[in-house]
Amino acid sequence: MTVTRRHFIGTVSAALGAAAFAASAKPKTILLQSAWDTVNIGDIGHTPGTLRVLEQHLPDVRIVLWASKLDERVTAMLRTRFPKVEIVQGSLAGKTERDEKLRAAIRGADLFIRNSGMGQDTTFMEFCRKAGKPYGLFGQSYFPNMVEGKGAEERIAMLNGASFIYTRETKTLAILRKAGVKPSVLEFGPDGCLGIDVRDDVRGLATMKKLGLEDRKFITLQLRTNTAKLPGVDDSRTPKLNPLHPTPEQIADDERRAAKYRDLVTHWVKKTGHKVLIAPEVKKEMEHNQRLIHDPLPPDIRKHVVNLEYFWNADEAASVFARAHTVVCHEPHSPIIALANGTPVIHTYSEFHSPKCWMFKDIGLPEWLLEMDETPAAKMAETLFAIDADYPAAQAKVKKAMAYVHERFAGSMKVVRKNLAS
């Protein structure tokens, strides 16, 4: 191989930088803002996924997790898998002892990273700028109003101040570029949940046994409905996504989409005789999926369809998804967890939920990305049975996509290390 002068200088510089980084007496510290919620396995899964990526590529770095929401199960999962990670909670504007501990942790960190998500909050950027702390965004999506409308100039200025921004799909990347956002690094970088490796095989296998599910002989699915995020609670982000009082049109949308899933289930059961698991990505959907998908099925089909009776943790979901034939979902993160565990997926998306749906196209799986309203049930079934017809080829496709994901993770971690060393 011919070594150019530029390549030689770059290699030597990188080696010297790494040596200087490793020789530092005090370990560098990253504060990761994550753990968005406990009622959505995607909001749970972002955290162990990104912690695994950081651990793999930056094993000598101290990680402090700023967790927005935790419960006993999620905390136990994180402490078991990542015992060295310190966890803090609190509010930047709060006045309690834990709030001050959070602010002190940010001030003591060498780099602040906001993890994958849709949040358009900028208070962490404001805090970091005042504290003189560099910050970056890892696998982020934005709606266009992040860089449009009132206050857009200020928000763009804060985005420009980031050490790096990795968008988890190229739609957000295009939105930011069009608006003139120019941080030091602005690139595509996959959702952190794709790094997930936590599994709870004890619970997962027990669940499969109880429900009569056999390895690679069942599909899973979940519909997203136009219903409140929690009983009686409006979603403060936008009522369009989780309306407290659905309109007649929204109710009709739910019923029409559910009918497509019922048709898909019927095709699958009649052709294969295998089972279907209605598997929750979001806790609030459990009752609605039972009502709209399971209960209206004819008895001869319904006997092959099972519901999970409780909301599971991301690690148990990963164990079950790893043994499913295909994971079909209106939400994106059940498919993400499935891909991370080698299982083919079909994401029947609705883009108004967010541009995050395009990440599947961006990692090389456009044929498994189907728009929910435009795609007939027959096309969904065709896609599913194409996977079934050559399952080893489908698994190879998953493997290739995940290889690209980890290549992108490696590249982003080089940028993170460079920022820590500077």
JORA-V145852 format. One record per residue. N is the residue number from 1. RES is the residue in one letter. PSI is psi in radians with two decimals (NA if undefined). D_LAST is the distance of its C-alpha to the last C-alpha in Angstrom with 1 decimal. Layout:
BEGIN
n = [N/N]
res = [RES/RES]
psi = [PSI/PSI]
d_last = [D_LAST/D_LAST]
END
This chain:
BEGIN
n = [1/2/3/4/5/6/7/8/9/10/11/12/13/14/15/16/17/18/19/20/21/22/23/24/25/26/27/28/29/30/31/32/33/34/35/36/37/38/39/40/41/42/43/44/45/46/47/48/49/50/51/52/53/54/55/56/57/58/59/60/61/62/63/64/65/66/67/68/69/70/71/72/73/74/75/76/77/78/79/80/81/82/83/84/85/86/87/88/89/90/91/92/93/94/95/96/97/98/99/100/101/102/103/104/105/106/107/108/109/110/111/112/113/114/115/116/117/118/119/120/121/122/123/124/125/126/127/128/129/130/131/132/133/134/135/136/137/138/139/140/141/142/143/144/145/146/147/148/149/150/151/152/153/154/155/156/157/158/159/160/161/162/163/164/165/166/167/168/169/170/171/172/173/174/175/176/177/178/179/180/181/182/183/184/185/186/187/188/189/190/191/192/193/194/195/196/197/198/199/200/201/202/203/204/205/206/207/208/209/210/211/212/213/214/215/216/217/218/219/220/221/222/223/224/225/226/227/228/229/230/231/232/233/234/235/236/237/238/239/240/241/242/243/244/245/246/247/248/249/250/251/252/253/254/255/256/257/258/259/260/261/262/263/264/265/266/267/268/269/270/271/272/273/274/275/276/277/278/279/280/281/282/283/284/285/286/287/288/289/290/291/292/293/294/295/296/297/298/299/300/301/302/303/304/305/306/307/308/309/310/311/312/313/314/315/316/317/318/319/320/321/322/323/324/325/326/327/328/329/330/331/332/333/334/335/336/337/338/339/340/341/342/343/344/345/346/347/348/349/350/351/352/353/354/355/356/357/358/359/360/361/362/363/364/365/366/367/368/369/370/371/372/373/374/375/376/377/378/379/380/381/382/383/384/385/386/387/388/389/390/391/392/393/394/395/396/397/398/399/400/401/402/403/404/405/406/407/408/409/410/411/412/413/414/415/416/417/418/419/420/421/422]
res = [M/T/V/T/R/R/H/F/I/G/T/V/S/A/A/L/G/A/A/A/F/A/A/S/A/K/P/K/T/I/L/L/Q/S/A/W/D/T/V/N/I/G/D/I/G/H/T/P/G/T/L/R/V/L/E/Q/H/L/P/D/V/R/I/V/L/W/A/S/K/L/D/E/R/V/T/A/M/L/R/T/R/F/P/K/V/E/I/V/Q/G/S/L/A/G/K/T/E/R/D/E/K/L/R/A/A/I/R/G/A/D/L/F/I/R/N/S/G/M/G/Q/D/T/T/F/M/E/F/C/R/K/A/G/K/P/Y/G/L/F/G/Q/S/Y/F/P/N/M/V/E/G/K/G/A/E/E/R/I/A/M/L/N/G/A/S/F/I/Y/T/R/E/T/K/T/L/A/I/L/R/K/A/G/V/K/P/S/V/L/E/F/G/P/D/G/C/L/G/I/D/V/R/D/D/V/R/G/L/A/T/M/K/K/L/G/L/E/D/R/K/F/I/T/L/Q/L/R/T/N/T/A/K/L/P/G/V/D/D/S/R/T/P/K/L/N/P/L/H/P/T/P/E/Q/I/A/D/D/E/R/R/A/A/K/Y/R/D/L/V/T/H/W/V/K/K/T/G/H/K/V/L/I/A/P/E/V/K/K/E/M/E/H/N/Q/R/L/I/H/D/P/L/P/P/D/I/R/K/H/V/V/N/L/E/Y/F/W/N/A/D/E/A/A/S/V/F/A/R/A/H/T/V/V/C/H/E/P/H/S/P/I/I/A/L/A/N/G/T/P/V/I/H/T/Y/S/E/F/H/S/P/K/C/W/M/F/K/D/I/G/L/P/E/W/L/L/E/M/D/E/T/P/A/A/K/M/A/E/T/L/F/A/I/D/A/D/Y/P/A/A/Q/A/K/V/K/K/A/M/A/Y/V/H/E/R/F/A/G/S/M/K/V/V/R/K/N/L/A/S]
psi = [2.34/2.23/1.99/2.82/-0.72/-0.75/-0.73/-0.82/-0.73/-0.73/-0.78/-0.75/-0.74/-0.73/-0.74/-0.70/-0.76/-0.69/-0.75/-0.69/-0.83/-0.52/-0.19/2.29/-0.65/2.20/2.51/2.69/2.29/2.33/2.07/2.08/2.13/-2.73/1.11/-0.59/2.98/0.13/0.37/2.08/-0.29/-0.82/-0.47/-0.79/-0.45/-0.70/-0.98/-0.50/-0.85/-0.64/-0.65/-0.72/-0.78/-0.77/-0.73/-0.71/-0.35/1.07/-0.32/0.13/2.40/2.32/2.26/2.22/2.12/1.79/2.14/-0.82/2.39/2.70/-3.13/-0.74/-0.79/-0.73/-0.78/-0.73/-0.80/-0.73/-0.56/-0.81/-0.57/1.21/-0.36/-0.22/2.20/2.41/2.25/2.73/2.96/-3.04/2.48/-0.51/0.00/2.95/0.19/3.01/-0.69/-0.51/-0.72/-0.63/-0.68/-0.86/-0.67/-0.65/-0.68/-0.78/-0.53/-0.12/2.76/-0.35/2.36/2.27/2.22/2.23/3.02/2.45/-2.99/-0.04/2.34/0.28/2.51/0.10/-0.55/-0.60/-0.76/-0.77/-0.80/-0.70/-0.74/-0.59/-0.10/0.53/2.30/2.59/2.67/2.91/2.32/1.87/0.88/2.58/2.63/2.55/2.73/-0.50/-0.08/-0.58/0.33/2.81/-2.88/2.28/0.06/-0.68/-0.72/-0.72/-0.70/-0.69/-0.69/-0.66/-0.68/-0.44/-0.09/2.56/-0.52/2.61/2.07/2.07/2.45/-0.05/2.77/-0.16/-0.85/-0.67/-0.79/-0.68/-0.80/-0.74/-0.73/-0.60/-0.06/0.34/2.18/1.24/-3.12/-0.69/2.22/1.82/2.95/2.33/2.16/2.76/2.33/-0.42/-0.42/-0.23/0.02/2.39/0.13/2.43/2.55/1.45/-0.49/-0.92/-0.72/-0.81/-0.61/-0.70/-0.79/-0.73/-0.78/-0.67/0.00/0.62/2.28/2.58/2.21/0.30/0.38/2.60/2.80/2.70/2.75/2.33/2.48/2.26/2.86/1.25/2.83/2.58/-0.73/2.70/2.13/0.18/2.17/2.53/2.04/-0.38/-0.94/2.14/-0.24/-0.54/-0.69/1.23/2.40/-0.62/1.52/2.48/2.86/-0.61/-0.71/-0.69/-0.73/-0.65/-0.79/-0.78/-0.69/-0.74/-0.70/-0.66/-0.63/-0.74/-0.65/-0.67/-0.73/-0.78/-0.77/-0.77/-0.82/-0.85/-0.78/-0.63/-0.65/-0.46/0.12/3.01/2.91/2.31/2.09/1.80/2.09/2.24/-0.63/2.28/-0.72/-0.29/-0.17/-0.85/-0.61/-0.63/-0.63/-0.79/-0.71/-0.47/-1.01/-0.97/-0.65/-0.13/2.57/2.62/-0.65/-0.44/-0.74/-0.51/-0.25/-0.02/2.25/2.59/2.50/2.32/-0.11/2.81/2.15/2.96/2.86/-0.54/-0.66/-0.72/-0.75/-0.70/-0.68/-0.77/-0.58/-0.32/0.01/2.80/-0.93/2.47/2.06/2.28/2.47/-0.43/2.77/-0.35/-0.38/-0.81/-0.66/-0.82/-0.64/-0.82/-0.74/-0.33/0.31/0.27/2.35/2.75/2.81/2.09/1.87/1.62/2.82/1.96/-0.38/-0.32/-0.65/2.88/0.01/-0.33/-0.52/-0.13/-0.51/-0.68/-0.72/-0.38/0.13/0.40/0.88/-0.53/-0.25/0.21/1.89/2.21/2.23/-0.79/-0.55/-0.33/2.08/2.72/-0.60/-0.63/-0.66/-0.77/-0.69/-0.75/-0.76/-0.78/-0.34/-0.68/-0.80/-0.61/-0.57/1.31/-0.70/-0.63/-0.67/-0.73/-0.65/-0.62/-0.72/-0.80/-0.73/-0.75/-0.74/-0.52/-0.69/-0.73/-0.84/-0.47/-0.75/-0.68/-0.79/-0.73/-0.73/-0.60/-0.48/-0.68/-0.70/-0.79/-0.71/-0.71/-0.63/-0.57/-0.35/NA]
d_last = [30.9/30.0/26.5/25.5/23.6/20.8/20.7/20.7/17.9/15.8/16.9/16.2/12.6/12.0/14.0/12.3/8.8/10.9/12.7/10.1/9.0/12.8/13.6/12.0/15.1/14.4/13.7/11.1/13.1/13.7/16.6/18.7/21.5/24.4/27.9/29.6/33.2/35.7/38.4/36.7/35.5/32.9/31.4/31.7/30.4/27.1/25.8/26.8/25.8/22.2/22.0/23.4/20.8/18.0/20.0/20.8/17.4/15.2/18.0/15.9/14.4/16.5/17.9/19.7/22.1/23.3/26.7/28.8/32.0/33.1/36.5/37.8/37.7/34.2/32.9/34.8/33.4/29.8/30.4/32.3/29.8/26.6/27.8/24.4/23.2/23.8/25.5/25.7/27.9/28.8/28.6/26.1/29.3/31.4/32.9/33.4/31.8/30.0/28.6/27.2/25.8/24.0/22.6/21.5/19.8/17.7/16.9/16.0/13.7/9.9/10.7/14.2/15.9/19.4/21.4/24.0/26.9/28.9/28.1/27.7/26.8/24.2/24.4/21.2/19.4/21.3/20.6/16.8/16.9/19.2/17.2/13.9/12.3/10.6/13.1/14.3/17.7/18.8/22.3/23.6/26.9/28.3/31.8/32.2/32.9/29.2/28.9/32.6/35.0/34.7/31.3/29.7/28.1/26.3/25.2/24.0/21.9/20.2/19.7/18.2/15.7/14.4/11.0/13.6/17.3/19.2/22.9/25.3/27.9/28.1/30.5/27.8/25.5/28.5/29.1/25.6/25.6/29.1/28.2/25.5/22.5/19.5/16.1/13.2/14.7/18.3/20.0/22.6/21.6/24.5/25.5/24.0/27.6/28.1/26.1/28.8/30.5/32.4/36.1/39.2/41.8/44.3/44.6/44.1/46.9/49.1/48.7/49.6/52.6/53.8/53.6/55.0/51.9/51.8/48.8/48.1/51.4/50.2/48.1/46.3/46.0/45.2/46.1/44.2/46.7/47.0/47.3/45.6/42.5/44.4/48.1/48.9/45.3/44.0/40.5/38.9/36.5/39.4/43.0/43.2/41.3/43.0/46.1/48.2/51.3/51.1/53.2/56.1/54.0/51.1/53.6/55.1/51.7/51.2/54.7/54.4/51.0/52.4/55.5/53.3/51.8/55.2/56.4/53.5/54.3/57.9/57.2/55.1/57.7/60.7/59.2/57.6/59.2/55.8/54.2/51.8/49.5/48.7/45.2/43.4/39.9/40.5/42.9/44.8/45.9/47.9/51.1/50.9/50.4/53.4/55.4/54.6/54.2/55.8/58.9/60.3/60.3/63.8/64.6/64.6/61.0/59.8/60.8/58.0/55.4/53.8/51.6/49.1/50.6/47.5/43.9/41.8/38.2/35.7/36.1/39.9/39.6/37.3/40.0/42.8/40.9/40.2/44.0/45.0/46.4/44.5/42.7/43.9/42.3/42.3/38.9/35.8/34.4/37.4/37.1/33.3/34.1/37.0/34.9/32.4/35.6/37.2/39.8/40.8/40.6/42.1/40.3/43.0/40.8/41.5/38.8/39.7/38.0/34.7/33.1/31.6/34.7/33.4/30.8/33.7/34.4/30.8/30.6/33.9/36.7/38.4/41.9/41.2/40.2/43.5/44.0/46.1/48.6/49.0/49.4/52.9/53.3/54.8/51.6/49.6/52.2/52.0/48.3/48.7/51.5/49.7/47.1/50.0/51.8/49.2/47.1/45.4/44.2/42.8/40.9/39.6/38.4/36.5/35.0/33.9/32.3/30.4/29.2/27.7/26.2/24.4/23.3/21.6/20.1/18.6/17.1/15.6/14.2/12.4/10.6/10.1/8.7/6.2/5.3/5.6/3.8/0.0]
END
